[in-house]
């Protein structure tokens, strides 16, 4: 065998090894910055699925309060059975507003049966110092303070800014 032929065989063999090594290295990716959160979120839901007849989140968007009075409503999440928006004042998030369909979580709706508090004519609950929710038909509407300046009174006022009449007719 001649020297140039051996060099060609070695070059081909070396090129093959490099290609195989580089393709294998690209196939295994390092965990991304959201992988741990996704895994944690999946474990928390523990197989709980959204009911097939849950309302699409896009239906809720039109029922959220409008921007105004120095406040901006910025939508952050929409999926089947849920929609959420940040309420910003001067560019700072002061609260989170949300509508969720309780079809998938009947215990949530049942929790309002014993409520003695009402906001806008609907049964209401205050959870801790930061969350106020009302039940409108099968929908839970929530306001969550993200800044200490956003009080329970503010949360109740913003809950009443949702189009609750249209929401009550939504099925």
Rosetta constraint file for C-alpha pairs under 8 A:
AtomPair CA 1 CA 5 HARMONIC 6.80 0.50
AtomPair CA 1 CA 6 HARMONIC 7.06 0.50
AtomPair CA 2 CA 6 HARMONIC 6.45 0.50
AtomPair CA 3 CA 7 HARMONIC 6.25 0.50
AtomPair CA 4 CA 8 HARMONIC 6.30 0.50
AtomPair CA 5 CA 9 HARMONIC 6.30 0.50
AtomPair CA 6 CA 10 HARMONIC 6.09 0.50
AtomPair CA 7 CA 11 HARMONIC 5.96 0.50
AtomPair CA 8 CA 12 HARMONIC 6.10 0.50
AtomPair CA 9 CA 13 HARMONIC 6.07 0.50
AtomPair CA 10 CA 14 HARMONIC 5.95 0.50
AtomPair CA 11 CA 15 HARMONIC 6.03 0.50
AtomPair CA 12 CA 16 HARMONIC 6.16 0.50
AtomPair CA 13 CA 17 HARMONIC 6.32 0.50
AtomPair CA 14 CA 18 HARMONIC 6.24 0.50
AtomPair CA 15 CA 19 HARMONIC 6.18 0.50
AtomPair CA 16 CA 20 HARMONIC 6.15 0.50
AtomPair CA 17 CA 21 HARMONIC 6.02 0.50
AtomPair CA 18 CA 22 HARMONIC 6.02 0.50
AtomPair CA 19 CA 23 HARMONIC 6.11 0.50
AtomPair CA 20 CA 24 HARMONIC 6.19 0.50
AtomPair CA 21 CA 25 HARMONIC 6.15 0.50
AtomPair CA 22 CA 26 HARMONIC 6.23 0.50
AtomPair CA 23 CA 27 HARMONIC 6.26 0.50
AtomPair CA 24 CA 28 HARMONIC 6.78 0.50
AtomPair CA 25 CA 29 HARMONIC 7.78 0.50
AtomPair CA 31 CA 35 HARMONIC 6.12 0.50
AtomPair CA 34 CA 38 HARMONIC 6.12 0.50
AtomPair CA 35 CA 39 HARMONIC 6.18 0.50
AtomPair CA 36 CA 40 HARMONIC 6.16 0.50
AtomPair CA 37 CA 41 HARMONIC 5.99 0.50
AtomPair CA 38 CA 42 HARMONIC 6.09 0.50
AtomPair CA 39 CA 43 HARMONIC 6.23 0.50
AtomPair CA 40 CA 44 HARMONIC 6.22 0.50
AtomPair CA 41 CA 45 HARMONIC 6.37 0.50
AtomPair CA 42 CA 46 HARMONIC 6.42 0.50
AtomPair CA 42 CA 47 HARMONIC 7.65 0.50
AtomPair CA 43 CA 47 HARMONIC 7.84 0.50
AtomPair CA 45 CA 49 HARMONIC 7.98 0.50
AtomPair CA 49 CA 104 HARMONIC 7.13 0.50
AtomPair CA 50 CA 54 HARMONIC 6.82 0.50
AtomPair CA 50 CA 80 HARMONIC 7.20 0.50
AtomPair CA 50 CA 81 HARMONIC 6.91 0.50
AtomPair CA 50 CA 104 HARMONIC 5.37 0.50
AtomPair CA 51 CA 103 HARMONIC 6.32 0.50
AtomPair CA 51 CA 104 HARMONIC 4.97 0.50
AtomPair CA 53 CA 103 HARMONIC 7.70 0.50
AtomPair CA 54 CA 80 HARMONIC 6.48 0.50
AtomPair CA 54 CA 81 HARMONIC 5.12 0.50
AtomPair CA 54 CA 101 HARMONIC 6.17 0.50
AtomPair CA 54 CA 103 HARMONIC 6.12 0.50
AtomPair CA 54 CA 104 HARMONIC 7.26 0.50
AtomPair CA 55 CA 59 HARMONIC 7.04 0.50
AtomPair CA 55 CA 80 HARMONIC 6.13 0.50
AtomPair CA 55 CA 81 HARMONIC 5.06 0.50
AtomPair CA 55 CA 82 HARMONIC 7.91 0.50
AtomPair CA 55 CA 101 HARMONIC 6.54 0.50
AtomPair CA 55 CA 171 HARMONIC 7.25 0.50
AtomPair CA 56 CA 60 HARMONIC 7.48 0.50
AtomPair CA 56 CA 79 HARMONIC 6.51 0.50
AtomPair CA 56 CA 80 HARMONIC 4.34 0.50
AtomPair CA 56 CA 81 HARMONIC 5.48 0.50
AtomPair CA 56 CA 82 HARMONIC 7.23 0.50
AtomPair CA 57 CA 61 HARMONIC 6.90 0.50
AtomPair CA 57 CA 78 HARMONIC 5.06 0.50
AtomPair CA 57 CA 79 HARMONIC 4.91 0.50
AtomPair CA 57 CA 80 HARMONIC 5.00 0.50
AtomPair CA 57 CA 81 HARMONIC 5.46 0.50
AtomPair CA 57 CA 82 HARMONIC 4.85 0.50
AtomPair CA 57 CA 83 HARMONIC 5.00 0.50
AtomPair CA 58 CA 62 HARMONIC 7.70 0.50
AtomPair CA 58 CA 78 HARMONIC 6.52 0.50
AtomPair CA 58 CA 79 HARMONIC 7.47 0.50
AtomPair CA 58 CA 83 HARMONIC 7.26 0.50
AtomPair CA 59 CA 63 HARMONIC 7.73 0.50
AtomPair CA 60 CA 64 HARMONIC 6.92 0.50
AtomPair CA 60 CA 82 HARMONIC 7.65 0.50
AtomPair CA 60 CA 83 HARMONIC 6.30 0.50
AtomPair CA 60 CA 99 HARMONIC 6.77 0.50
AtomPair CA 60 CA 167 HARMONIC 7.85 0.50
AtomPair CA 61 CA 83 HARMONIC 6.74 0.50
AtomPair CA 63 CA 162 HARMONIC 5.70 0.50
AtomPair CA 63 CA 163 HARMONIC 4.90 0.50
AtomPair CA 63 CA 164 HARMONIC 7.46 0.50
AtomPair CA 63 CA 166 HARMONIC 7.30 0.50
AtomPair CA 63 CA 167 HARMONIC 6.87 0.50
AtomPair CA 64 CA 161 HARMONIC 7.51 0.50
AtomPair CA 64 CA 162 HARMONIC 4.92 0.50
AtomPair CA 64 CA 163 HARMONIC 6.61 0.50
AtomPair CA 65 CA 73 HARMONIC 7.36 0.50
AtomPair CA 65 CA 158 HARMONIC 7.56 0.50
AtomPair CA 65 CA 161 HARMONIC 5.27 0.50
AtomPair CA 65 CA 162 HARMONIC 4.90 0.50
AtomPair CA 65 CA 163 HARMONIC 7.18 0.50
AtomPair CA 66 CA 72 HARMONIC 7.68 0.50
AtomPair CA 66 CA 73 HARMONIC 6.65 0.50
AtomPair CA 67 CA 71 HARMONIC 5.60 0.50
AtomPair CA 67 CA 72 HARMONIC 4.64 0.50
AtomPair CA 67 CA 73 HARMONIC 5.54 0.50
AtomPair CA 68 CA 72 HARMONIC 6.60 0.50
AtomPair CA 70 CA 89 HARMONIC 5.94 0.50
AtomPair CA 70 CA 90 HARMONIC 6.86 0.50
AtomPair CA 71 CA 87 HARMONIC 6.59 0.50
AtomPair CA 71 CA 88 HARMONIC 5.48 0.50
AtomPair CA 71 CA 89 HARMONIC 4.71 0.50
AtomPair CA 71 CA 90 HARMONIC 7.23 0.50
AtomPair CA 72 CA 87 HARMONIC 5.77 0.50
AtomPair CA 72 CA 88 HARMONIC 5.04 0.50
AtomPair CA 72 CA 89 HARMONIC 6.48 0.50
AtomPair CA 73 CA 85 HARMONIC 6.15 0.50
AtomPair CA 73 CA 86 HARMONIC 5.85 0.50
AtomPair CA 73 CA 87 HARMONIC 4.83 0.50
AtomPair CA 73 CA 88 HARMONIC 6.42 0.50
AtomPair CA 74 CA 85 HARMONIC 5.17 0.50
AtomPair CA 74 CA 86 HARMONIC 5.14 0.50
AtomPair CA 74 CA 87 HARMONIC 6.41 0.50
AtomPair CA 74 CA 88 HARMONIC 7.40 0.50
AtomPair CA 75 CA 83 HARMONIC 7.84 0.50
AtomPair CA 75 CA 84 HARMONIC 5.97 0.50
AtomPair CA 75 CA 85 HARMONIC 3.94 0.50
AtomPair CA 75 CA 86 HARMONIC 6.24 0.50
AtomPair CA 76 CA 83 HARMONIC 7.91 0.50
AtomPair CA 76 CA 84 HARMONIC 5.74 0.50
AtomPair CA 76 CA 85 HARMONIC 5.06 0.50
AtomPair CA 76 CA 86 HARMONIC 6.66 0.50
AtomPair CA 77 CA 82 HARMONIC 7.81 0.50
AtomPair CA 77 CA 83 HARMONIC 5.56 0.50
AtomPair CA 77 CA 84 HARMONIC 5.10 0.50
AtomPair CA 77 CA 85 HARMONIC 6.84 0.50
AtomPair CA 78 CA 82 HARMONIC 5.86 0.50
AtomPair CA 78 CA 83 HARMONIC 4.32 0.50
AtomPair CA 78 CA 84 HARMONIC 6.42 0.50
AtomPair CA 79 CA 83 HARMONIC 6.37 0.50
AtomPair CA 81 CA 100 HARMONIC 5.51 0.50
AtomPair CA 81 CA 101 HARMONIC 4.80 0.50
AtomPair CA 81 CA 102 HARMONIC 7.81 0.50
AtomPair CA 82 CA 98 HARMONIC 7.32 0.50
AtomPair CA 82 CA 99 HARMONIC 5.75 0.50
AtomPair CA 82 CA 100 HARMONIC 4.39 0.50
AtomPair CA 82 CA 101 HARMONIC 6.35 0.50
AtomPair CA 83 CA 98 HARMONIC 5.68 0.50
AtomPair CA 83 CA 99 HARMONIC 5.53 0.50
AtomPair CA 83 CA 100 HARMONIC 6.64 0.50
AtomPair CA 84 CA 96 HARMONIC 7.07 0.50
AtomPair CA 84 CA 97 HARMONIC 5.69 0.50
AtomPair CA 84 CA 98 HARMONIC 4.29 0.50
AtomPair CA 84 CA 99 HARMONIC 6.62 0.50
AtomPair CA 85 CA 96 HARMONIC 5.81 0.50
AtomPair CA 85 CA 97 HARMONIC 5.24 0.50
AtomPair CA 85 CA 98 HARMONIC 6.37 0.50
AtomPair CA 86 CA 93 HARMONIC 6.18 0.50
AtomPair CA 86 CA 94 HARMONIC 7.68 0.50
AtomPair CA 86 CA 95 HARMONIC 5.99 0.50
AtomPair CA 86 CA 96 HARMONIC 4.54 0.50
AtomPair CA 86 CA 97 HARMONIC 6.19 0.50
AtomPair CA 87 CA 93 HARMONIC 5.68 0.50
AtomPair CA 87 CA 94 HARMONIC 5.90 0.50
AtomPair CA 87 CA 95 HARMONIC 5.04 0.50
AtomPair CA 87 CA 96 HARMONIC 5.74 0.50
AtomPair CA 87 CA 97 HARMONIC 6.89 0.50
AtomPair CA 88 CA 92 HARMONIC 5.07 0.50
AtomPair CA 88 CA 93 HARMONIC 4.32 0.50
AtomPair CA 88 CA 94 HARMONIC 5.67 0.50
AtomPair CA 88 CA 95 HARMONIC 7.13 0.50
AtomPair CA 89 CA 93 HARMONIC 6.50 0.50
AtomPair CA 89 CA 94 HARMONIC 6.55 0.50
AtomPair CA 93 CA 146 HARMONIC 6.58 0.50
AtomPair CA 93 CA 147 HARMONIC 7.35 0.50
AtomPair CA 94 CA 145 HARMONIC 6.15 0.50
AtomPair CA 94 CA 146 HARMONIC 4.87 0.50
AtomPair CA 94 CA 147 HARMONIC 4.81 0.50
AtomPair CA 94 CA 149 HARMONIC 7.62 0.50
AtomPair CA 94 CA 150 HARMONIC 6.21 0.50
AtomPair CA 95 CA 143 HARMONIC 6.65 0.50
AtomPair CA 95 CA 144 HARMONIC 5.33 0.50
AtomPair CA 95 CA 145 HARMONIC 4.42 0.50
AtomPair CA 95 CA 146 HARMONIC 4.71 0.50
AtomPair CA 95 CA 147 HARMONIC 6.78 0.50
AtomPair CA 95 CA 150 HARMONIC 7.00 0.50
AtomPair CA 96 CA 142 HARMONIC 7.92 0.50
AtomPair CA 96 CA 143 HARMONIC 5.70 0.50
AtomPair CA 96 CA 144 HARMONIC 5.04 0.50
AtomPair CA 96 CA 145 HARMONIC 6.59 0.50
AtomPair CA 96 CA 146 HARMONIC 6.93 0.50
AtomPair CA 97 CA 141 HARMONIC 7.58 0.50
AtomPair CA 97 CA 142 HARMONIC 5.69 0.50
AtomPair CA 97 CA 143 HARMONIC 4.67 0.50
AtomPair CA 97 CA 144 HARMONIC 6.51 0.50
AtomPair CA 98 CA 141 HARMONIC 5.71 0.50
AtomPair CA 98 CA 142 HARMONIC 5.14 0.50
AtomPair CA 98 CA 143 HARMONIC 6.62 0.50
AtomPair CA 99 CA 139 HARMONIC 6.59 0.50
AtomPair CA 99 CA 140 HARMONIC 5.65 0.50
AtomPair CA 99 CA 141 HARMONIC 4.51 0.50
AtomPair CA 99 CA 142 HARMONIC 6.41 0.50
AtomPair CA 100 CA 139 HARMONIC 5.61 0.50
AtomPair CA 100 CA 140 HARMONIC 5.27 0.50
AtomPair CA 100 CA 141 HARMONIC 6.61 0.50
AtomPair CA 101 CA 138 HARMONIC 6.16 0.50
AtomPair CA 101 CA 139 HARMONIC 4.72 0.50
AtomPair CA 101 CA 140 HARMONIC 6.49 0.50
AtomPair CA 102 CA 106 HARMONIC 5.69 0.50
AtomPair CA 102 CA 108 HARMONIC 6.44 0.50
AtomPair CA 102 CA 109 HARMONIC 6.12 0.50
AtomPair CA 102 CA 138 HARMONIC 5.63 0.50
AtomPair CA 102 CA 139 HARMONIC 5.76 0.50
AtomPair CA 102 CA 140 HARMONIC 6.72 0.50
AtomPair CA 103 CA 138 HARMONIC 6.76 0.50
AtomPair CA 105 CA 109 HARMONIC 7.27 0.50
AtomPair CA 106 CA 110 HARMONIC 6.20 0.50
AtomPair CA 107 CA 111 HARMONIC 6.18 0.50
AtomPair CA 108 CA 112 HARMONIC 7.45 0.50
AtomPair CA 109 CA 113 HARMONIC 7.64 0.50
AtomPair CA 109 CA 135 HARMONIC 6.95 0.50
AtomPair CA 109 CA 138 HARMONIC 6.79 0.50
AtomPair CA 109 CA 139 HARMONIC 7.92 0.50
AtomPair CA 109 CA 140 HARMONIC 7.52 0.50
AtomPair CA 111 CA 115 HARMONIC 7.57 0.50
AtomPair CA 112 CA 123 HARMONIC 6.14 0.50
AtomPair CA 112 CA 124 HARMONIC 6.89 0.50
AtomPair CA 112 CA 125 HARMONIC 7.22 0.50
AtomPair CA 112 CA 135 HARMONIC 6.95 0.50
AtomPair CA 113 CA 123 HARMONIC 7.83 0.50
AtomPair CA 115 CA 123 HARMONIC 5.99 0.50
AtomPair CA 115 CA 124 HARMONIC 6.39 0.50
AtomPair CA 115 CA 125 HARMONIC 6.71 0.50
AtomPair CA 116 CA 123 HARMONIC 7.18 0.50
AtomPair CA 116 CA 124 HARMONIC 7.69 0.50
AtomPair CA 117 CA 123 HARMONIC 6.00 0.50
AtomPair CA 117 CA 124 HARMONIC 5.31 0.50
AtomPair CA 117 CA 125 HARMONIC 6.76 0.50
AtomPair CA 118 CA 122 HARMONIC 5.18 0.50
AtomPair CA 118 CA 123 HARMONIC 4.56 0.50
AtomPair CA 118 CA 124 HARMONIC 4.91 0.50
AtomPair CA 118 CA 134 HARMONIC 7.73 0.50
AtomPair CA 119 CA 123 HARMONIC 6.57 0.50
AtomPair CA 119 CA 124 HARMONIC 5.89 0.50
AtomPair CA 119 CA 134 HARMONIC 6.91 0.50
AtomPair CA 119 CA 156 HARMONIC 6.50 0.50
AtomPair CA 119 CA 159 HARMONIC 7.81 0.50
AtomPair CA 119 CA 160 HARMONIC 7.34 0.50
AtomPair CA 120 CA 159 HARMONIC 7.97 0.50
AtomPair CA 120 CA 160 HARMONIC 5.82 0.50
AtomPair CA 122 CA 134 HARMONIC 6.08 0.50
AtomPair CA 122 CA 135 HARMONIC 6.14 0.50
AtomPair CA 122 CA 136 HARMONIC 6.31 0.50
AtomPair CA 123 CA 134 HARMONIC 5.54 0.50
AtomPair CA 123 CA 135 HARMONIC 5.76 0.50
AtomPair CA 123 CA 136 HARMONIC 7.88 0.50
AtomPair CA 124 CA 132 HARMONIC 7.13 0.50
AtomPair CA 124 CA 133 HARMONIC 5.57 0.50
AtomPair CA 124 CA 134 HARMONIC 4.23 0.50
AtomPair CA 124 CA 135 HARMONIC 6.59 0.50
AtomPair CA 125 CA 132 HARMONIC 5.73 0.50
AtomPair CA 125 CA 133 HARMONIC 5.39 0.50
AtomPair CA 125 CA 134 HARMONIC 6.41 0.50
AtomPair CA 126 CA 130 HARMONIC 7.84 0.50
AtomPair CA 126 CA 131 HARMONIC 5.72 0.50
AtomPair CA 126 CA 132 HARMONIC 4.36 0.50
AtomPair CA 126 CA 133 HARMONIC 6.47 0.50
AtomPair CA 127 CA 131 HARMONIC 5.09 0.50
AtomPair CA 127 CA 132 HARMONIC 6.14 0.50
AtomPair CA 129 CA 152 HARMONIC 7.62 0.50
AtomPair CA 130 CA 144 HARMONIC 5.46 0.50
AtomPair CA 130 CA 145 HARMONIC 4.93 0.50
AtomPair CA 130 CA 146 HARMONIC 7.57 0.50
AtomPair CA 130 CA 151 HARMONIC 7.78 0.50
AtomPair CA 130 CA 152 HARMONIC 7.28 0.50
AtomPair CA 131 CA 142 HARMONIC 6.97 0.50
AtomPair CA 131 CA 143 HARMONIC 5.84 0.50
AtomPair CA 131 CA 144 HARMONIC 4.38 0.50
AtomPair CA 131 CA 145 HARMONIC 6.41 0.50
AtomPair CA 131 CA 152 HARMONIC 7.78 0.50
AtomPair CA 131 CA 155 HARMONIC 7.74 0.50
AtomPair CA 132 CA 142 HARMONIC 5.77 0.50
AtomPair CA 132 CA 143 HARMONIC 5.50 0.50
AtomPair CA 132 CA 144 HARMONIC 6.52 0.50
AtomPair CA 132 CA 152 HARMONIC 7.10 0.50
AtomPair CA 132 CA 155 HARMONIC 6.39 0.50
AtomPair CA 132 CA 156 HARMONIC 6.98 0.50
AtomPair CA 133 CA 140 HARMONIC 6.50 0.50
AtomPair CA 133 CA 141 HARMONIC 5.42 0.50
AtomPair CA 133 CA 142 HARMONIC 4.19 0.50
AtomPair CA 133 CA 143 HARMONIC 6.36 0.50
AtomPair CA 133 CA 159 HARMONIC 7.79 0.50
AtomPair CA 134 CA 140 HARMONIC 5.69 0.50
AtomPair CA 134 CA 141 HARMONIC 5.34 0.50
AtomPair CA 134 CA 142 HARMONIC 6.57 0.50
AtomPair CA 134 CA 159 HARMONIC 7.77 0.50
AtomPair CA 135 CA 139 HARMONIC 5.64 0.50
AtomPair CA 135 CA 140 HARMONIC 4.63 0.50
AtomPair CA 135 CA 141 HARMONIC 6.38 0.50
AtomPair CA 136 CA 140 HARMONIC 6.26 0.50
AtomPair CA 136 CA 141 HARMONIC 7.29 0.50
AtomPair CA 136 CA 164 HARMONIC 7.06 0.50
AtomPair CA 136 CA 167 HARMONIC 7.03 0.50
AtomPair CA 136 CA 168 HARMONIC 5.65 0.50
AtomPair CA 137 CA 167 HARMONIC 7.97 0.50
AtomPair CA 137 CA 168 HARMONIC 5.49 0.50
AtomPair CA 139 CA 167 HARMONIC 7.78 0.50
AtomPair CA 141 CA 159 HARMONIC 7.00 0.50
AtomPair CA 142 CA 159 HARMONIC 6.96 0.50
AtomPair CA 143 CA 155 HARMONIC 5.40 0.50
AtomPair CA 143 CA 156 HARMONIC 7.70 0.50
AtomPair CA 143 CA 158 HARMONIC 7.26 0.50
AtomPair CA 143 CA 159 HARMONIC 6.55 0.50
AtomPair CA 144 CA 155 HARMONIC 7.07 0.50
AtomPair CA 145 CA 150 HARMONIC 5.59 0.50
AtomPair CA 145 CA 151 HARMONIC 7.01 0.50
AtomPair CA 145 CA 155 HARMONIC 7.29 0.50
AtomPair CA 146 CA 150 HARMONIC 7.32 0.50
AtomPair CA 150 CA 154 HARMONIC 5.85 0.50
AtomPair CA 150 CA 155 HARMONIC 7.12 0.50
AtomPair CA 151 CA 155 HARMONIC 6.31 0.50
AtomPair CA 152 CA 156 HARMONIC 6.21 0.50
AtomPair CA 153 CA 157 HARMONIC 6.20 0.50
AtomPair CA 154 CA 158 HARMONIC 6.20 0.50
AtomPair CA 155 CA 159 HARMONIC 6.17 0.50
AtomPair CA 156 CA 160 HARMONIC 6.52 0.50
AtomPair CA 157 CA 161 HARMONIC 6.69 0.50
AtomPair CA 158 CA 162 HARMONIC 7.09 0.50
AtomPair CA 160 CA 164 HARMONIC 7.24 0.50
AtomPair CA 163 CA 167 HARMONIC 6.27 0.50
AtomPair CA 164 CA 168 HARMONIC 6.01 0.50
AtomPair CA 165 CA 169 HARMONIC 6.65 0.50
AtomPair CA 166 CA 170 HARMONIC 6.35 0.50
